[in-house]
Amino acid sequence: MNKAQLIQELSTHFDGSKREAARALNAVVDTITTTVATGEKVSVTGFGVFEKIDRPARTVRNPRTGERKEAPPTSVVRFRPGTDLKASVADGEGLAEA
């Protein structure tokens, strides 16, 4: 599912208004993005946790040439699914019948 399809699905909760669904989705994504970028955790009970993880500098190898070089330290986002999301995925709960 891409963003446009997600907005289409969300619009059913906004009386069919794709504009309102898009505003809501963009607000959630922007809030999560800016909060995690500042180093804070975003925890949505039952869904999961978004958090910023700092990776230290490390030595990497180019598989084609075998050349070794130093990769700089970086920060990445980690998502840990919540209990409800894990259970839904494992059981197939909430899936539409095909």
MDAnalysis code that builds the backbone (N, CA, C; Angstrom):
import MDAnalysis as mda
import numpy as np

u = mda.Universe.empty(294, n_residues=98, atom_resindex=np.repeat(np.arange(98), 3), trajectory=True)
u.add_TopologyAttr("name", ["N", "CA", "C"] * 98)
u.add_TopologyAttr("resid", np.arange(1, 99))
u.add_TopologyAttr("resname", ["MET", "ASN", "LYS", "ALA", "GLN", "LEU", "ILE", "GLN", "GLU", "LEU", "SER", "THR", "HIS", "PHE", "ASP", "GLY", "SER", "LYS", "ARG", "GLU", "ALA", "ALA", "ARG", "ALA", "LEU", "ASN", "ALA", "VAL", "VAL", "ASP", "THR", "ILE", "THR", "THR", "THR", "VAL", "ALA", "THR", "GLY", "GLU", "LYS", "VAL", "SER", "VAL", "THR", "GLY", "PHE", "GLY", "VAL", "PHE", "GLU", "LYS", "ILE", "ASP", "ARG", "PRO", "ALA", "ARG", "THR", "VAL", "ARG", "ASN", "PRO", "ARG", "THR", "GLY", "GLU", "ARG", "LYS", "GLU", "ALA", "PRO", "PRO", "THR", "SER", "VAL", "VAL", "ARG", "PHE", "ARG", "PRO", "GLY", "THR", "ASP", "LEU", "LYS", "ALA", "SER", "VAL", "ALA", "ASP", "GLY", "GLU", "GLY", "LEU", "ALA", "GLU", "ALA"])
u.atoms.positions = np.array([
    [0.851, -1.169, 0.000],
    [0.000, 0.000, 0.000],
    [0.900, 1.237, 0.000],
    [0.625, 2.157, -0.908],
    [1.389, 3.396, -0.941],
    [0.602, 4.507, -0.230],
    [1.161, 5.700, -0.204],
    [0.551, 6.802, 0.542],
    [-0.834, 7.164, 0.000],
    [-0.988, 7.205, -1.306],
    [-2.281, 7.547, -1.904],
    [-3.345, 6.509, -1.533],
    [-2.967, 5.244, -1.530],
    [-3.910, 4.192, -1.153],
    [-4.257, 4.280, 0.332],
    [-3.288, 4.626, 1.160],
    [-3.541, 4.798, 2.582],
    [-4.495, 5.964, 2.821],
    [-4.302, 7.054, 2.114],
    [-5.211, 8.196, 2.224],
    [-6.616, 7.795, 1.800],
    [-6.724, 7.015, 0.739],
    [-8.039, 6.532, 0.277],
    [-8.724, 5.723, 1.380],
    [-7.984, 4.836, 2.024],
    [-8.553, 4.026, 3.116],
    [-8.928, 4.899, 4.313],
    [-8.078, 5.867, 4.656],
    [-8.357, 6.749, 5.787],
    [-9.558, 7.653, 5.531],
    [-9.802, 7.984, 4.282],
    [-10.901, 8.900, 3.963],
    [-12.257, 8.352, 4.408],
    [-12.373, 7.046, 4.558],
    [-13.636, 6.473, 5.040],
    [-13.920, 6.887, 6.475],
    [-12.876, 7.239, 7.231],
    [-13.035, 7.702, 8.608],
    [-13.263, 9.210, 8.679],
    [-13.151, 9.879, 7.545],
    [-13.339, 11.330, 7.472],
    [-14.487, 11.670, 6.526],
    [-15.525, 10.872, 6.562],
    [-16.722, 11.075, 5.718],
    [-16.376, 11.207, 4.241],
    [-15.399, 10.438, 3.792],
    [-15.025, 10.427, 2.381],
    [-14.119, 11.558, 1.946],
    [-13.675, 12.407, 2.868],
    [-12.837, 13.554, 2.520],
    [-11.366, 13.137, 2.435],
    [-10.870, 13.061, 1.204],
    [-9.459, 12.725, 1.005],
    [-8.559, 13.855, 1.502],
    [-9.024, 15.088, 1.381],
    [-8.233, 16.237, 1.831],
    [-7.989, 16.164, 3.339],
    [-9.034, 15.883, 4.104],
    [-8.888, 15.781, 5.558],
    [-8.037, 14.571, 5.943],
    [-8.216, 13.461, 5.232],
    [-7.418, 12.263, 5.502],
    [-5.943, 12.532, 5.224],
    [-5.644, 13.242, 4.142],
    [-4.261, 13.573, 3.795],
    [-3.656, 14.513, 4.836],
    [-4.435, 15.500, 5.294],
    [-3.942, 16.417, 6.329],
    [-3.629, 15.657, 7.611],
    [-4.494, 14.727, 7.993],
    [-4.281, 13.955, 9.213],
    [-3.035, 13.079, 9.089],
    [-2.906, 12.377, 7.972],
    [-1.746, 11.505, 7.759],
    [-0.456, 12.316, 7.742],
    [-0.454, 13.437, 7.022],
    [0.748, 14.283, 6.963],
    [1.105, 14.833, 8.337],
    [0.108, 15.185, 9.140],
    [0.367, 15.697, 10.488],
    [1.013, 14.622, 11.354],
    [0.530, 13.392, 11.263],
    [1.101, 12.300, 12.046],
    [2.538, 12.019, 11.610],
    [2.763, 11.914, 10.318],
    [4.099, 11.619, 9.798],
    [5.076, 12.740, 10.146],
    [4.660, 14.000, 9.978],
    [5.533, 15.128, 10.302],
    [5.876, 15.166, 11.786],
    [4.899, 14.895, 12.634],
    [5.130, 14.911, 14.075],
    [6.098, 13.811, 14.485],
    [5.903, 12.611, 13.957],
    [6.817, 11.502, 14.267],
    [8.221, 11.831, 13.772],
    [8.329, 12.352, 12.562],
    [9.631, 12.668, 11.969],
    [10.390, 13.704, 12.789],
    [9.750, 14.810, 13.125],
    [10.451, 15.863, 13.860],
    [10.781, 15.428, 15.283],
    [9.908, 14.656, 15.906],
    [10.162, 14.205, 17.271],
    [11.327, 13.227, 17.324],
    [11.350, 12.258, 16.411],
    [12.437, 11.273, 16.386],
    [13.755, 11.944, 15.997],
    [13.708, 12.914, 15.100],
    [14.922, 13.618, 14.682],
    [15.584, 14.345, 15.854],
    [14.789, 14.775, 16.829],
    [15.357, 15.452, 17.998],
    [15.896, 14.470, 19.026],
    [15.690, 13.187, 18.804],
    [16.229, 12.173, 19.704],
    [15.221, 11.591, 20.675],
    [13.979, 12.042, 20.603],
    [12.945, 11.514, 21.484],
    [12.313, 10.265, 20.880],
    [11.790, 9.408, 21.755],
    [11.057, 8.218, 21.316],
    [9.607, 8.588, 21.057],
    [9.004, 7.956, 20.066],
    [7.570, 8.078, 19.830],
    [6.984, 6.688, 20.011],
    [6.127, 6.556, 21.014],
    [5.530, 5.266, 21.331],
    [4.030, 5.334, 21.106],
    [3.523, 4.485, 20.226],
    [2.095, 4.386, 19.967],
    [1.663, 3.029, 20.520],
    [0.953, 3.057, 21.637],
    [0.575, 1.834, 22.339],
    [-0.128, 0.858, 21.396],
    [0.362, -0.373, 21.385],
    [-0.210, -1.416, 20.548],
    [0.344, -1.441, 19.137],
    [0.856, -0.306, 18.655],
    [1.387, -0.243, 17.290],
    [2.892, -0.409, 17.279],
    [3.607, 0.424, 18.032],
    [5.047, 0.278, 18.068],
    [5.758, 1.522, 18.549],
    [7.092, 1.464, 18.481],
    [7.952, 2.538, 18.970],
    [8.918, 2.936, 17.858],
    [9.011, 4.248, 17.615],
    [9.995, 4.805, 16.698],
    [11.066, 5.453, 17.562],
    [12.344, 5.157, 17.286],
    [13.409, 5.784, 18.055],
    [14.649, 5.990, 17.194],
    [15.435, 6.996, 17.590],
    [16.674, 7.320, 16.888],
    [17.800, 6.516, 17.521],
    [18.585, 5.848, 16.679],
    [19.720, 5.049, 17.128],
    [20.987, 5.630, 16.502],
    [21.999, 5.859, 17.323],
    [23.286, 6.354, 16.822],
    [24.210, 5.172, 16.549],
    [24.701, 5.099, 15.330],
    [25.650, 4.048, 14.953],
    [27.061, 4.634, 14.989],
    [27.985, 3.941, 15.622],
    [29.359, 4.457, 15.676],
    [30.068, 4.283, 14.320],
    [31.203, 4.950, 14.183],
    [32.034, 4.774, 12.989],
    [32.509, 3.322, 12.950],
    [32.669, 2.791, 11.746],
    [33.098, 1.402, 11.626],
    [33.859, 1.215, 10.323],
    [34.584, 0.126, 10.248],
    [35.313, -0.208, 9.032],
    [34.405, -1.044, 8.139],
    [34.315, -0.651, 6.873],
    [33.491, -1.378, 5.902],
    [34.368, -1.823, 4.745],
    [33.855, -2.766, 3.970],
    [34.615, -3.297, 2.835],
    [33.750, -3.248, 1.595],
    [34.319, -2.744, 0.504],
    [33.653, -2.746, -0.786],
    [33.734, -4.173, -1.325],
    [32.598, -4.867, -1.511],
    [32.655, -6.269, -1.948],
    [33.230, -6.448, -3.359],
    [33.121, -5.437, -4.192],
    [33.632, -5.549, -5.559],
    [35.152, -5.452, -5.605],
    [35.720, -4.489, -4.880],
    [37.165, -4.266, -4.956],
    [37.926, -4.804, -3.749],
    [37.214, -5.077, -2.662],
    [37.867, -5.537, -1.447],
    [38.481, -4.402, -0.635],
    [38.330, -3.173, -1.130],
    [38.898, -2.013, -0.443],
    [38.200, -1.786, 0.901],
    [38.998, -1.542, 1.914],
    [38.461, -1.249, 3.246],
    [38.564, 0.245, 3.496],
    [37.508, 0.791, 4.109],
    [37.547, 2.201, 4.473],
    [36.662, 2.431, 5.688],
    [36.797, 3.603, 6.253],
    [36.075, 3.952, 7.470],
    [34.729, 4.593, 7.105],
    [33.635, 4.048, 7.653],
    [32.311, 4.650, 7.483],
    [32.088, 5.593, 8.660],
    [31.600, 6.785, 8.398],
    [31.416, 7.756, 9.482],
    [30.264, 7.353, 10.413],
    [30.246, 7.912, 11.614],
    [29.107, 7.643, 12.506],
    [27.836, 8.228, 11.898],
    [26.714, 7.615, 12.166],
    [25.446, 8.073, 11.600],
    [24.301, 7.771, 12.561],
    [23.173, 8.337, 12.291],
    [21.969, 8.065, 13.070],
    [20.920, 7.479, 12.144],
    [20.182, 6.489, 12.645],
    [19.130, 5.844, 11.877],
    [17.883, 5.733, 12.748],
    [16.748, 5.480, 12.106],
    [15.497, 5.294, 12.831],
    [15.254, 3.802, 12.978],
    [14.867, 3.417, 14.184],
    [14.507, 2.022, 14.433],
    [13.021, 1.987, 14.793],
    [12.313, 1.017, 14.221],
    [10.914, 0.794, 14.570],
    [10.805, -0.569, 15.214],
    [10.200, -0.608, 16.395],
    [9.942, -1.870, 17.072],
    [8.438, -2.051, 17.147],
    [7.902, -3.083, 16.499],
    [6.451, -3.270, 16.516],
    [5.936, -3.594, 17.911],
    [4.707, -3.139, 18.177],
    [4.067, -3.395, 19.453],
    [3.427, -4.770, 19.485],
    [2.969, -5.146, 20.654],
    [2.378, -6.463, 20.863],
    [1.147, -6.686, 19.995],
    [0.257, -5.696, 19.931],
    [-0.966, -5.844, 19.137],
    [-0.653, -6.005, 17.649],
    [0.295, -5.222, 17.145],
    [0.675, -5.323, 15.733],
    [1.292, -6.685, 15.441],
    [2.171, -7.151, 16.316],
    [2.781, -8.475, 16.128],
    [1.718, -9.567, 16.101],
    [0.770, -9.491, 17.026],
    [-0.283, -10.502, 17.099],
    [-1.164, -10.479, 15.853],
    [-1.507, -9.285, 15.380],
    [-2.351, -9.166, 14.184],
    [-1.667, -9.743, 12.957],
    [-0.376, -9.476, 12.821],
    [0.370, -9.980, 11.668],
    [0.514, -11.498, 11.747],
    [0.805, -12.006, 12.947],
    [1.009, -13.450, 13.114],
    [-0.279, -14.228, 12.898],
    [-1.406, -13.684, 13.358],
    [-2.683, -14.394, 13.250],
    [-3.426, -14.105, 11.968],
    [-3.006, -13.080, 11.214],
    [-3.729, -12.684, 10.020],
    [-5.019, -11.976, 10.387],
    [-5.121, -11.529, 11.617],
    [-6.317, -10.865, 12.124],
    [-6.503, -9.523, 11.417],
    [-7.740, -9.221, 11.056],
    [-8.040, -7.949, 10.448],
    [-7.772, -7.903, 8.950],
    [-7.370, -9.005, 8.375],
    [-7.116, -9.033, 6.937],
    [-8.420, -9.278, 6.177],
    [-8.549, -8.624, 5.043],
    [-9.738, -8.814, 4.206],
    [-9.679, -10.185, 3.555],
    [-10.819, -10.800, 3.449],
    [-10.895, -12.101, 2.785],
    [-10.663, -11.916, 1.295],
    [-9.805, -12.737, 0.728],
    [-9.487, -12.618, -0.708],
    [-10.438, -13.444, -1.538],
])
